[in-house]
Amino acid sequence: MGNTLNKAERTSIGWLLVSKTFERLAFYLLFSILMNYMMSKVQPGVKNTGLQFGFFMVALAITSFFSGILGDRYNRKKIVIIGFILLTVMYLVIPFLPGVSLLLTIVFVLLGIGIALTIPNMIVLLGNIYDEKGNESRRLSGFILFIFAAQLGGFLAPLIASFLKTHWGYTSIFLLAATCGLVALLFFIQFTRSSRNPDTASAQQTHPSFVSWRKQDNVILLSVLITALVTWFSLQLRGTTLVTALKDLTERGSELSSMLVPMETYLLPLIMLLFAWWVSRNKTMHWGRIFCIMLVGLAFAITGYLTIAGFTSLKEIIQDKIVIYLFYSFLLIAESLLAPTFLYAVYRSSPPKHKGLFQGIYHLVIAVSTSLFFLGRSLYEIMGSGMFALIAGLLLIGAVVLLWVRKSVV
């Protein structure tokens, strides 16, 4: 394949991916034990814990929007470095703070700001490396590996946190999170030294396909953002409302972890790697193919949620274990296809001088979708398993929108 990346560019991407892995490892180390820590050590009560998390999410959402703008206007790499320093310091100070609500609120707000400064700008820096080659296919594979690196940190964190909590208590987890944040910073600094790609949008203007923000790109970007809002809301139910529903439907509460965790640990990364391999085998990645990938991902998600909606009827025909494995694998496939493809579509369709801005908007959409987890629980209490049919219907509407846009673009 022509326009391949040279050794220096591949090395730069490697530093960036490793930095992302350690950043996510630090993040999930904290949030895997945060609820229990707050309940037992700081301020007993679900309400107080939810309040701190709410401030964190608000800070993360708002800063995600402005983070990309700052990266577009100023030195993007320095913005990321500031974010790493901020989040590392916050991980370090949490266990040494007194249980004062105001202090904890400030810390979680600063932590949200630190994380938000890194994510959108790291994605733009990754995309800019591939822009130098004008190679659309390889850029998507890089975005897949970026998501894979983030998920790798999420897979390792709960196992490490459980071991540390048993042997050395909560403080050791916070110290390790701060250490991982520092390691992520050091790897990112190494990336800045090895990467020669410009971090400003002006460097991309040599490619005619990026010179103007055409009406087609406007329609694509808007449709992807709207569909992503519904999709991420549905996928985040997998770790919250869906678990509650499975306990009610199967009465296998003690067995669910042994059934679902291995699928998360082994199947999800395998699907991601297979997806990256398939993308790297394609010489072109035109919009028609991109929309096909998103439609296939939505089809798996719709099928998965329809399966759980009809769980009671299906388990009369086949074993309930098989039903669980079937629909859960469909949801994992959907997430593997959609998460990197949404990122890529937003980057590719956004205007050259505002790539950071629209990555910020996209991550604002993700934050809003994640914060709606309470809505899923409320709907389940009202509708029962029928709620999953409603989710499938919303995803179907998103698929129809993408299908219409694909037809218009092609």
Buried (B, 14 or more C-beta within 10 A) or exposed (E): EEEEBEEEBEBBBBBBBBBBBBBBBBBBBBBBBBEEBBBEEBBEEEEBBEBBBEBBBBBBBBBBBBBBBBBBBEBBBBBBBBBBBBBBBBBBBBBEEEEEEEEBBBBBBBBBBBBBBBBBBBBBBBBBBBBBBBBBBBBBBBBBBBBBBBBBBBBBBBEBBEEBBEEEEBBBBBBBBBBBBBBBBBBBBBBBEBBEBBBBBEBBEEEEEBEEBEEEBEBBBEBBBBBBBBBBBBBBBBEBBBBBBBBEBBEBEEBBEEBBEEBBBEBBBEBBBEBBEEBBEBEEBEBEBBBBBBBBBBBBBBBBBBBBBBBEEBBEEEEBEEBBBBBBBBBBBBBBBBBBBBBBBBBBBBBBBBBBBBBBBBBBBBBBBBBBBEEBBEBBEEEBBEBBBBBBEBBBEBBEBBBEBBEEBE
